[in-house]
Amino acid sequence: MDGNAFRQALGRFSTGVCLITVNDEQTGRLALTANSFSSVSLDPPLVLWSIQNNSECFREYTENEYFAFSVLASEHVSLSGKYARRGEHAIDPEEFEQNAQGVPVLKNAIAQFDCRLFALHEAGDHHIIVGQVLDFIVVDGAPLLFSNGQYDGLASLKA
């Protein structure tokens, strides 16, 4: 199978964009951009994301008990790009606050999910991280979308 063609085909599925954050004892407070966030279950409340096995932050995200998702708004393109770059995962403290578990969360995210590690599954060149949602918040705002290898917005529907 042609890996590049497969990747392009997957890119046809538009996704939201999140920052996943953790407070690691050794490395500190980190943020990583991901678009693999997905809901799993309502009872118990579970969500998931996947991390590459060769990620420079692999240990931090697979060994910490608590992590959080901050769903990005359409105006967060620069933040998404910043935390997507290799070596750029230490958070800017002015942009974040701390949740009840001591994990940083983006101050102006349109949704936030505070999670405890529920399960970790090997899956090819990634690991799937399942989190049990301990708490969440949601506010109004247009989400940042990613489609066809670039940021996108919601198209307006005409009747």
N, C-alpha and C positions, 0 to 999 in steps of 0.2 A: 504494500500500500504506500502510496506517495504521501509522506508525512506533511509536506507543505500544503498539498491540496486538501488533506484532511483538516488541517488547521484552518484553512480558508473557509471550508464548509462549516466548521464549528462557529466561525466568526459571523455567520449569517444569523445566529441566535443572539439577539440583543440582550444585554444584562445590565443590572445596576452595578454600581461601584461602591465598595466599602473600604474603610481602613480597619484592619484588625490590629488590636493593640494588646500588649502584654507588659507586665512589670517583672522583669527577670532579675533574680537576685545577683547574678554575675554581670550581666550586660546592661541592665537598667531598663528604662521605659522606652519601648519600641512601637513603631507603627509600620504596617506593611499594607500596600494596596492590593486588593483582590477583587475579582468579579465572579468568583466561584461560590459565593454565598447562596444558600438555598434553604428553604424550610424542609423539615423532615416529618415532624409529628406535633400534634396539638396536645396530646396527653400521653406521656409527659411532653412539655414544650421543648422541642429539639430543633436545632439548626445545624448546618454543616458548611464547611469550606474545604478546599484542598490546597496543599502546599507541596511544591516540588521537593523531591528527595535531596537535591543538590542546593537547595536554598541556603544562603548564608545565615539565615535565621531559623533553620530547621529545628535545632535543639530547643531554642527558646519557646517555639510555638508547640512543640510536641511534648515537652516535659513540664510545663507550668500548668497548675490546676485551674487557674482563672485567666480568662481573656475576654475581650469585648469587640463588638462590631459597631462602627459608626457609619451609617449610611450617608453617602455624600450627596449634597445638593448640586444642581446644575452649575452653580458658580464655583464649585470646588475643583475645577480642572487642574489648577496649578498644584493644589495639595495632593491630588491623586498622582500626578506626575512626580512630585517630589518624593513621596514614599514608595514609589514603584522602582526608583533607581537603586541599583546595587550600591551598598555602602551608605545609603541615606535613610536609615531607619530610626535613628535617635530622634525623639520627638522634640518639637519646639514647645516648651512649657507654657508659653502664652496662649497657644491654640487649644490647650487641653485642660480638663479638670480631672479629678479622681473619683471613681465610683466607690461603692461600699466595700469592694474587695481590694481596693488599692490599685486598680488598673486605670490607666489614663483613657479618657473618652473625649472625643472632639466636642468642643463647646457648642458649635452651631450645626450639628448633624441633624438631618431630618428624621432619623430614627436611631435608636441605640439599643443594643441587646447585650446585657451583662451575662456571661456564661461561665459554667464550670465544665471542665473536660468530662465528657460522658463516655466517649469511645474514640479509639484511634485505629484506623484500618489501612493496611498497605494496599496500594492499588496502582500497579505499574510503576511509572516514574514519579508518582505522587503518593502522599498519604492523605486520607480523608479524616478530617478532625470534626467530630460531632460534639456539639456543646449543648448542655441543658441550660435553658434560659432561666435565670434567676430573677431578672427584672428587665423591664424595657420602658422606653419612652418613645413618643412619636409627636412630631410637630408638622405643621403645614410646610410645603415646599416642593418644588419640582426636582425629581431625582436626576443625578448625573448618570447617563447611559453610555455604554460602550458597545459598538457594533461595527463589524467589518474592519477591525483594527484601528478604530478611531472613536473619539468621543462624539456623542450624538445627543439630541434632545427628542422629546416627544413630538411627533407630527400632529398637527391639529386635524381633526376629522371634520370633513364637510359633508352635510346631508345632501 
